[in-house]
């Protein structure tokens, strides 16, 4: 057990206000493990359960449980004697892919009992008390430092009962706790409302960007242009001076195996093609990368194996990528402009146009665009100069939209930091909460 002097240092809390107590967590809670649950076990109706994935979910605000966080398993699957989560208890995630997620938990503020699920730990209160003050405390990096300081240099972080048992918590008098909770509920609700408004602005900007690209690459820039019926099943009409073509006539798939190690490994993300960051420990790793395929600057590379989360981009890098991905290039730059077709391909991902030619099951997350379907996929073929004008127009417009989105995201990030600061100062007694 860590000493009071060690835990009471400024490294995690600082000076404890008069009348507040610092106590070991086991004095307030009993801990128990959750039941084993896999995704295949989940059903629409049955016994309510919360798995570690719901604990880490963005829907979890950490200060209360709500319906979106609750899954269900067959009632008969719940082990006899399993301790369930009741009001005032916490469900902690046992595993996390990053250090920031260590300490994530859900506070049960409802009268509804919920079963702790896969990779979770349940903290059940010894006494029937309101513990929302502790929910705010548990959300701080300050308190989580006690857990995180021993979890280093691993790919998957594990939080066990021992880690939790060694932590301490501050316990203000009950009336002070109520004032702090009331103060934070009011302040955090206002911040959360502001964040939601900005997220809606971002959603509208992204939808506008999608529609702008879709219209430009299929209808062109001239609103007075004469139109004609197309032979493309996902586009009803195109300008009368446009043609159509199968992709195999415009692009050539290449597969050049590297055969050597030491080349830059490229990942296809929804932010584009990026050199893989091995320092994070995230993602999949191969024993050798010599069997990966070469990618040259200017090549297209697409993750056609998963159209739901995959993406396509033009590489700015020399390197290698997974042999399962598709690398291709324009056959004739006098016929097809890569920038125009990049916008068209990315629109097909965003609007799920490729789904009409794909194989797989959408709700299982594995829709794939096989080689034959890709080669025979029919696309618009505007005159080359018009392709270039469309690409230049979209470059200008999309930069402006992306900058507007970035400004909103930066404001949301600042609001998040402000929210953390308000919580930190309130739970440590550094601000007067009597005004709430």
Secondary structure, 3 states (H helix, E strand, C coil): CCCHHHHCCCCCCCCCCCCCEEEEHHHCEEEEECCCCCHHHEEEEEEEEECHHHHHCCCCCCCCCCHHHCEEECHHHCCCCCCEECCCCEEEECEECCHHHCCCEEECCCCCCEEECCCEEEEEECCCCCCHHHHHHHCCHHHHHHHHCCCCCCCCEECCHHHHHCCEEEECCHHHHHHHHHHHHHHHHHHHHHHHHHHHHHHHHHHHHHHHHHHHHHHCCCCCCCEEECCCCCCCEEECCCEEEEHHHHEEEECCECCCCCCCEEEEECCEEEECCHHHCCCCCCCCCCCCEEECCCCEEECCCCCCCCCEEECCCCEEECCCCEEEEECCCCCCCHHHHHHHHHHHHHCCHHHHHCEEEHHHCEEECCHHHHHCCEEEECCHHHHHHHHHHHHHHHHHHHHHHHHHHHHHHHHHHHHHHHHHHHHCCCCCCCCC
